Amino acid sequence: MRPAAPARRPHQLTAGGILGSWKQLSPSQYHALGLGTAFGVTDVGKVRTSNQDNFHISPELGLLVVADGMGGHEGGEIASTEAIGQLCCFIAAARGQASTAPYDADATAAVFRASAFDPVAADPDATWTDATMKAMITLHDAVEFANARVYAENIARHHADGTGMGTTLTGMWQPAPRGPVFLFHVGDSRLYCWRGGRLEQLTRDQTLYQQALDLGMPGPLPPRNLLLQALGPTATVKPELLTRTVAPGDVYLLCSDGLYGDAAPDAIAAILARARDDNLDACCADLVAMATQNGGRDNITAVLLRCPD
């Protein structure tokens, strides 16, 4: 039997207006998006007494996102919820839509603004249409905006730069039906794709451990959970941004490190290989059960998206 979670004090964000204790931002039910069918779950795990993970699936925005908070159970809960809410708020404002934030987000969310971020300069060999460029810039600014809101809360709580609460933020966004998909990533949550019988990890963990592996450093390697960046602790953040064309039958998994940390890629692939439009709930349950059997030392979040055949 899991230990009972301690009673949580209600909290209020000066920067974003979150009221109350942790709440799952999207219900664990089927969601129909232009990209396909989606389902998500989050679980506290076997060791933690609170859940600092959260996720959101927004058919209105064509957005799926996972966040893994850190900074104590209340701080992590606030950071992950705030980051997702402000991301949604900014994207909706940039598109001229009413806010679809999963809670009453900051009413001062700015409308779309031009950015110094230049995707052409970042990849001069790429071909960018005006719409693609605008969407990429919007996404970059949305992540920056979410970071600024969490960072402002840390400053309000008198945390020194580089300290305080923070969160990972990983997701995918399709601004227009049948258009390209934009991937965004900060931290060490992951995005996988199952396509043609092969599992591919689309994101790169932004950790000291992964950096040491990439540099071929000899052991002992750093702990796996030391992040190179996260939303909240510092005033600036540099999200990894990618574009991708989806294919019929693609299966995408967004997850926190509590799911993949002790899991063999083959075990994840075997579950995704079984995914259909009508069994995503069972596949999510199998992913959580796999992580729990592997120890369940952290919160576990899994969001599955299956593209139509």
VEXLUMLO-233057 format. One record per residue (C-alpha): x, y, z; residue in one letter. Coordinates in steps of 0.02 Angstrom, whole numbers, plus 50000, padded with zeros to 5 digits. Layout:
N
+-------+-------+-------+--------+
!     X !     Y !     Z ! residu !
+-------+-------+-------+--------+
!     X !     Y !     Z !      a !
...
+-------+-------+-------+--------+
END
This chain:
309
+-------+-------+-------+--------+
!     X !     Y !     Z ! residu !
+-------+-------+-------+--------+
! 50000 ! 50000 ! 50000 !      m !
! 50065 ! 50172 ! 49956 !      r !
! 50087 ! 50296 ! 50098 !      p !
! 49951 ! 50427 ! 50104 !      a !
! 49998 ! 50594 ! 50031 !      a !
! 50017 ! 50732 ! 50160 !      p !
! 49886 ! 50867 ! 50164 !      a !
! 49936 ! 51005 ! 50044 !      r !
! 49921 ! 51189 ! 50084 !      r !
! 49830 ! 51291 ! 49952 !      p !
! 49953 ! 51398 ! 49854 !      h !
! 49936 ! 51554 ! 49750 !      q !
! 50052 ! 51615 ! 49615 !      l !
! 50086 ! 51800 ! 49607 !      t !
! 50142 ! 51777 ! 49427 !      a !
! 50005 ! 51664 ! 49362 !      g !
! 49859 ! 51651 ! 49481 !      g !
! 49854 ! 51464 ! 49512 !      i !
! 49742 ! 51427 ! 49659 !      l !
! 49726 ! 51265 ! 49755 !      g !
! 49828 ! 51106 ! 49762 !      s !
! 49891 ! 50995 ! 49622 !      w !
! 49765 ! 50955 ! 49487 !      k !
! 49786 ! 50849 ! 49331 !      q !
! 49768 ! 50975 ! 49191 !      l !
! 49690 ! 50858 ! 49062 !      s !
! 49573 ! 50716 ! 49105 !      p !
! 49628 ! 50539 ! 49065 !      s !
! 49507 ! 50517 ! 48923 !      q !
! 49517 ! 50505 ! 48734 !      y !
! 49551 ! 50669 ! 48642 !      h !
! 49525 ! 50695 ! 48455 !      a !
! 49654 ! 50810 ! 48376 !      l !
! 49693 ! 50851 ! 48196 !      g !
! 49851 ! 50749 ! 48221 !      l !
! 49757 ! 50595 ! 48280 !      g !
! 49691 ! 50517 ! 48440 !      t !
! 49774 ! 50551 ! 48607 !      a !
! 49764 ! 50486 ! 48785 !      f !
! 49869 ! 50527 ! 48939 !      g !
! 49896 ! 50472 ! 49119 !      v !
! 50003 ! 50527 ! 49264 !      t !
! 50043 ! 50428 ! 49422 !      d !
! 50130 ! 50473 ! 49583 !      v !
! 50237 ! 50314 ! 49581 !      g !
! 50281 ! 50203 ! 49729 !      k !
! 50399 ! 50316 ! 49826 !      v !
! 50347 ! 50499 ! 49806 !      r !
! 50206 ! 50567 ! 49912 !      t !
! 50156 ! 50702 ! 49787 !      s !
! 50149 ! 50719 ! 49599 !      n !
! 50256 ! 50857 ! 49521 !      q !
! 50220 ! 50797 ! 49343 !      d !
! 50078 ! 50864 ! 49237 !      n !
! 50019 ! 50854 ! 49057 !      f !
! 49895 ! 50939 ! 48944 !      h !
! 49811 ! 50888 ! 48781 !      i !
! 49727 ! 51033 ! 48690 !      s !
! 49628 ! 50990 ! 48533 !      p !
! 49588 ! 51176 ! 48514 !      e !
! 49772 ! 51221 ! 48498 !      l !
! 49833 ! 51058 ! 48421 !      g !
! 49951 ! 51043 ! 48568 !      l !
! 50017 ! 50902 ! 48679 !      l !
! 50139 ! 50940 ! 48819 !      v !
! 50219 ! 50855 ! 48970 !      v !
! 50305 ! 50944 ! 49114 !      a !
! 50405 ! 50870 ! 49259 !      d !
! 50421 ! 50994 ! 49402 !      g !
! 50558 ! 51008 ! 49532 !      m !
! 50589 ! 51110 ! 49688 !      g !
! 50495 ! 51021 ! 49827 !      g !
! 50323 ! 50946 ! 49808 !      h !
! 50229 ! 51111 ! 49808 !      e !
! 50360 ! 51205 ! 49707 !      g !
! 50368 ! 51070 ! 49575 !      g !
! 50180 ! 51061 ! 49563 !      e !
! 50170 ! 51249 ! 49537 !      i !
! 50310 ! 51254 ! 49409 !      a !
! 50242 ! 51116 ! 49296 !      s !
! 50064 ! 51182 ! 49304 !      t !
! 50116 ! 51362 ! 49277 !      e !
! 50230 ! 51323 ! 49130 !      a !
! 50095 ! 51226 ! 49038 !      i !
! 49961 ! 51355 ! 49073 !      g !
! 50064 ! 51503 ! 49016 !      q !
! 50124 ! 51412 ! 48861 !      l !
! 49943 ! 51381 ! 48811 !      c !
! 49894 ! 51559 ! 48854 !      c !
! 50030 ! 51634 ! 48744 !      f !
! 49997 ! 51521 ! 48595 !      i !
! 49811 ! 51559 ! 48603 !      a !
! 49846 ! 51747 ! 48612 !      a !
! 49968 ! 51737 ! 48467 !      a !
! 49835 ! 51651 ! 48361 !      r !
! 49702 ! 51778 ! 48410 !      g !
! 49603 ! 51646 ! 48504 !      q !
! 49522 ! 51657 ! 48674 !      a !
! 49633 ! 51580 ! 48806 !      s !
! 49622 ! 51391 ! 48814 !      t !
! 49739 ! 51379 ! 48963 !      a !
! 49693 ! 51233 ! 49076 !      p !
! 49672 ! 51353 ! 49223 !      y !
! 49644 ! 51540 ! 49241 !      d !
! 49814 ! 51593 ! 49176 !      a !
! 49891 ! 51766 ! 49181 !      d !
! 49774 ! 51890 ! 49099 !      a !
! 49925 ! 51996 ! 49048 !      t !
! 49989 ! 51867 ! 48923 !      a !
! 50060 ! 51967 ! 48780 !      a !
! 49997 ! 51949 ! 48604 !      v !
! 50116 ! 51884 ! 48472 !      f !
! 50275 ! 51988 ! 48461 !      r !
! 50423 ! 51982 ! 48343 !      a !
! 50574 ! 51890 ! 48410 !      s !
! 50761 ! 51902 ! 48389 !      a !
! 50759 ! 51713 ! 48366 !      f !
! 50792 ! 51677 ! 48182 !      d !
! 50763 ! 51497 ! 48126 !      p !
! 50843 ! 51533 ! 47957 !      v !
! 51004 ! 51586 ! 48041 !      a !
! 50995 ! 51431 ! 48151 !      a !
! 50980 ! 51318 ! 47998 !      d !
! 51027 ! 51411 ! 47838 !      p !
! 51003 ! 51256 ! 47730 !      d !
! 50822 ! 51234 ! 47782 !      a !
! 50675 ! 51292 ! 47678 !      t !
! 50558 ! 51401 ! 47780 !      w !
! 50391 ! 51469 ! 47724 !      t !
! 50325 ! 51626 ! 47807 !      d !
! 50194 ! 51524 ! 47901 !      a !
! 50324 ! 51401 ! 47963 !      t !
! 50438 ! 51540 ! 48021 !      m !
! 50298 ! 51629 ! 48112 !      k !
! 50244 ! 51468 ! 48198 !      a !
! 50421 ! 51428 ! 48251 !      m !
! 50446 ! 51602 ! 48320 !      i !
! 50279 ! 51594 ! 48411 !      t !
! 50328 ! 51430 ! 48491 !      l !
! 50499 ! 51496 ! 48542 !      h !
! 50418 ! 51651 ! 48619 !      d !
! 50286 ! 51546 ! 48707 !      a !
! 50419 ! 51441 ! 48795 !      v !
! 50514 ! 51599 ! 48842 !      e !
! 50354 ! 51676 ! 48909 !      f !
! 50319 ! 51523 ! 49016 !      a !
! 50497 ! 51528 ! 49082 !      n !
! 50481 ! 51713 ! 49125 !      a !
! 50324 ! 51681 ! 49228 !      r !
! 50402 ! 51540 ! 49330 !      v !
! 50563 ! 51639 ! 49350 !      y !
! 50463 ! 51790 ! 49412 !      a !
! 50385 ! 51681 ! 49547 !      e !
! 50558 ! 51622 ! 49602 !      n !
! 50616 ! 51804 ! 49614 !      i !
! 50459 ! 51849 ! 49713 !      a !
! 50505 ! 51709 ! 49834 !      r !
! 50682 ! 51781 ! 49851 !      h !
! 50769 ! 51634 ! 49767 !      h !
! 50943 ! 51670 ! 49699 !      a !
! 50969 ! 51655 ! 49512 !      d !
! 50989 ! 51472 ! 49465 !      g !
! 50888 ! 51409 ! 49613 !      t !
! 50706 ! 51388 ! 49658 !      g !
! 50573 ! 51287 ! 49572 !      m !
! 50584 ! 51232 ! 49392 !      g !
! 50512 ! 51112 ! 49267 !      t !
! 50548 ! 51019 ! 49107 !      t !
! 50436 ! 51055 ! 48958 !      l !
! 50420 ! 50940 ! 48808 !      t !
! 50284 ! 50933 ! 48678 !      g !
! 50220 ! 50942 ! 48501 !      m !
! 50112 ! 51072 ! 48416 !      w !
! 50022 ! 51072 ! 48249 !      q !
! 49963 ! 51251 ! 48215 !      p !
! 49865 ! 51209 ! 48057 !      a !
! 49773 ! 51052 ! 48002 !      p !
! 49881 ! 50943 ! 47889 !      r !
! 50027 ! 51062 ! 47918 !      g !
! 50198 ! 51026 ! 47992 !      p !
! 50217 ! 50978 ! 48173 !      v !
! 50333 ! 51077 ! 48287 !      f !
! 50424 ! 50990 ! 48428 !      l !
! 50490 ! 51085 ! 48580 !      f !
! 50599 ! 51024 ! 48721 !      h !
! 50680 ! 51088 ! 48881 !      v !
! 50753 ! 50967 ! 49009 !      g !
! 50746 ! 50778 ! 49011 !      d !
! 50567 ! 50728 ! 48977 !      s !
! 50561 ! 50635 ! 48813 !      r !
! 50468 ! 50619 ! 48649 !      l !
! 50475 ! 50453 ! 48556 !      y !
! 50403 ! 50399 ! 48389 !      c !
! 50357 ! 50221 ! 48339 !      w !
! 50358 ! 50211 ! 48149 !      r !
! 50380 ! 50064 ! 48032 !      g !
! 50426 ! 49942 ! 48169 !      g !
! 50561 ! 50056 ! 48242 !      r !
! 50566 ! 50161 ! 48400 !      l !
! 50655 ! 50329 ! 48384 !      e !
! 50694 ! 50451 ! 48524 !      q !
! 50661 ! 50623 ! 48449 !      l !
! 50726 ! 50728 ! 48594 !      t !
! 50898 ! 50735 ! 48675 !      r !
! 50909 ! 50736 ! 48864 !      d !
! 50978 ! 50904 ! 48921 !      q !
! 51077 ! 50830 ! 49065 !      t !
! 51258 ! 50824 ! 49122 !      l !
! 51248 ! 50634 ! 49104 !      y !
! 51199 ! 50644 ! 48920 !      q !
! 51330 ! 50778 ! 48889 !      q !
! 51464 ! 50665 ! 48965 !      a !
! 51408 ! 50522 ! 48853 !      l !
! 51411 ! 50633 ! 48699 !      d !
! 51588 ! 50690 ! 48741 !      l !
! 51646 ! 50511 ! 48772 !      g !
! 51702 ! 50552 ! 48949 !      m !
! 51768 ! 50407 ! 49053 !      p !
! 51675 ! 50356 ! 49210 !      g !
! 51616 ! 50385 ! 49338 !      p !
! 51480 ! 50480 ! 49246 !      l !
! 51373 ! 50616 ! 49327 !      p !
! 51202 ! 50569 ! 49400 !      p !
! 51068 ! 50552 ! 49268 !      r !
! 50953 ! 50685 ! 49341 !      n !
! 51067 ! 50839 ! 49339 !      l !
! 50987 ! 50955 ! 49212 !      l !
! 51082 ! 51076 ! 49103 !      l !
! 50928 ! 51187 ! 49093 !      q !
! 50748 ! 51194 ! 49151 !      a !
! 50608 ! 51322 ! 49147 !      l !
! 50609 ! 51437 ! 49298 !      g !
! 50778 ! 51444 ! 49385 !      p !
! 50857 ! 51569 ! 49263 !      t !
! 50794 ! 51718 ! 49165 !      a !
! 50833 ! 51642 ! 48996 !      t !
! 50805 ! 51471 ! 48920 !      v !
! 50852 ! 51398 ! 48751 !      k !
! 50722 ! 51271 ! 48696 !      p !
! 50764 ! 51139 ! 48568 !      e !
! 50644 ! 51166 ! 48422 !      l !
! 50617 ! 51045 ! 48278 !      l !
! 50494 ! 51020 ! 48137 !      t !
! 50426 ! 50851 ! 48085 !      r !
! 50308 ! 50780 ! 47956 !      t !
! 50199 ! 50644 ! 48030 !      v !
! 50161 ! 50484 ! 47937 !      a !
! 50005 ! 50375 ! 47938 !      p !
! 50007 ! 50255 ! 48085 !      g !
! 50140 ! 50350 ! 48183 !      d !
! 50131 ! 50327 ! 48372 !      v !
! 50207 ! 50463 ! 48481 !      y !
! 50247 ! 50449 ! 48666 !      l !
! 50280 ! 50600 ! 48776 !      l !
! 50342 ! 50549 ! 48948 !      c !
! 50433 ! 50604 ! 49104 !      s !
! 50595 ! 50523 ! 49161 !      d !
! 50498 ! 50423 ! 49290 !      g !
! 50435 ! 50316 ! 49146 !      l !
! 50591 ! 50287 ! 49043 !      y !
! 50723 ! 50298 ! 49181 !      g !
! 50740 ! 50112 ! 49216 !      d !
! 50651 ! 50046 ! 49062 !      a !
! 50732 ! 49956 ! 48917 !      a !
! 50692 ! 50038 ! 48749 !      p !
! 50632 ! 49868 ! 48687 !      d !
! 50501 ! 49862 ! 48825 !      a !
! 50435 ! 50034 ! 48776 !      i !
! 50437 ! 49985 ! 48592 !      a !
! 50338 ! 49825 ! 48626 !      a !
! 50197 ! 49925 ! 48706 !      i !
! 50194 ! 50059 ! 48571 !      l !
! 50190 ! 49924 ! 48437 !      a !
! 50021 ! 49869 ! 48504 !      r !
! 49944 ! 50043 ! 48504 !      a !
! 49781 ! 50069 ! 48410 !      r !
! 49654 ! 50208 ! 48413 !      d !
! 49544 ! 50110 ! 48534 !      d !
! 49673 ! 50044 ! 48659 !      n !
! 49781 ! 50194 ! 48702 !      l !
! 49713 ! 50192 ! 48879 !      d !
! 49771 ! 50012 ! 48902 !      a !
! 49941 ! 50052 ! 48826 !      c !
! 49963 ! 50200 ! 48945 !      c !
! 49917 ! 50087 ! 49090 !      a !
! 50046 ! 49959 ! 49030 !      d !
! 50180 ! 50094 ! 49021 !      l !
! 50143 ! 50152 ! 49198 !      v !
! 50141 ! 49971 ! 49260 !      a !
! 50309 ! 49940 ! 49176 !      m !
! 50386 ! 50093 ! 49262 !      a !
! 50309 ! 50042 ! 49428 !      t !
! 50380 ! 49867 ! 49414 !      q !
! 50549 ! 49944 ! 49379 !      n !
! 50543 ! 50032 ! 49547 !      g !
! 50422 ! 50177 ! 49529 !      g !
! 50543 ! 50292 ! 49619 !      r !
! 50480 ! 50447 ! 49528 !      d !
! 50316 ! 50516 ! 49463 !      n !
! 50265 ! 50433 ! 49299 !      i !
! 50180 ! 50521 ! 49154 !      t !
! 50137 ! 50451 ! 48983 !      a !
! 50043 ! 50536 ! 48840 !      v !
! 50011 ! 50435 ! 48682 !      l !
! 49959 ! 50502 ! 48512 !      l !
! 49917 ! 50390 ! 48365 !      r !
! 49904 ! 50464 ! 48191 !      c !
! 49769 ! 50391 ! 48078 !      p !
! 49817 ! 50260 ! 47949 !      d !
+-------+-------+-------+--------+
END
